[in-house]
Amino acid sequence: MTLTAVDTPGLFDRRSYTHDMQLVDNEIDNIKNMCIRQGVTEFHLICFCASLEAGINNQDLQAIEKFLDYFGLELAQHLCMVITRCESKNEQQRELIRAEIERDTYFQSITRRLNKGIYFSGALKCDDWNRANDAILLQFYNICEYRNKLIELLENSRTTFKMKPLISEHKSSTSHSRPLVPTADDQQLTPQHSHCPYILMNCSHRQHQYKSNDIMYQKDSLLKYESPRLIVSHDISETDVKKICRATISPCFQPTSLYDTNLKLFDPYSDLCRPADILDFLFPPIEHIDKNNHKYIICVSRHPATKIDVYNLEKNLDHRLKLSQALEVGLCNHRRKIYNECFDELVRQITIECSERGILLSRIRNTYRQMMNDYLNNYLSANAYAMRTLLLNEEIKIKLNNQIDHLEYDIEQIKKQLINAEDHF
């Protein structure tokens, strides 16, 4: 049995709404490439770990969804969730936690993809160990039960999920990302395996630089992009970016500065500003480096929308919603993501026709997204607070029941002593 733990840092570098999901794609590429480089290409089980004390936040759910979107629904056949820090929870409390997660409206789109189920784990608390508390025995029994169930799950996992190669060895060595799996150069005793039965993925969120080998936008995205344009194999300035973007509609046009050199402000109402420049501001161009170290830049489409384009947008929207099995009501990340792409495409079309209206519509879009994120954070915070309150009340209830049992036992003992005393006299 071989166990490989893979940490997933840098999944969320939230610099803008546009770059968010693209960064996730690139980081998953990095994880995949490093696993393939180490010869880890087959997985029997994939576990996402979340702490009970920290809670399951929005980024954890988005990470699971992104892995499913990236590798396909086949991944769900090998996917499970492990909730840690549950060493002091009894069977009844664990069932309450599991039922609460499965019943929650926001988690339903995720829990139905966890075909291997939800499991628990924990470790002995140092404070209880040092104080020789009676609770340490209960924690020990719970931890043994957790581990037996996880071992049984690992032993019963027969089928494998196979990962296909993506890049060459040379490209992996030139990546600026920190290795996610130790290499043989870093650890002399690291063996090479032909396959790995089990993989644990713990979602943490750290920012770092990276390079990509795939185009960083979805080819089936509702937002239209131009074809990638080759730049140079070295870093380019903002002026070079604007030259390439403008070349899509006016190759001979001499570029002008769009930013104030002192305030760094964008003036969309300037006479020198064109719709293409505003599009680059609303949807920043994407830089891409292929396996041959060639740099490309990808801009949103500059072509005005026709009646057929609007009809196809509606048709593709319905098709994407049906294909992703998005929920019609309630919270659904799939539906929200698709609607965001559709909204971005509408902003692009309107910006080409009228720059001012496009800017106003983009502000409405950003305000709406910020409002939805605030609502979501409040909802998750309220759920976490309700869960902690419920578990705390359960613990208090158990303690009170134990006190009642002790008091009843003391009463029985006192009654027996009283009867013996009466018989004696």
Beta strands, then each sheet from edge to edge (+ up, - down):
strand 1: 3-8
strand 2: 42-43
strand 3: 45-51
strand 4: 79-84
strand 5: 118-120
strand 6: 161-162
strand 7: 198-203
strand 8: 229-230
strand 9: 286-289
strand 10: 295-298
sheet 1: 1+ 7+ 3+ 4+ 5+
sheet 2: 2+ 6-
sheet 3: 8+ 10- 9+
end
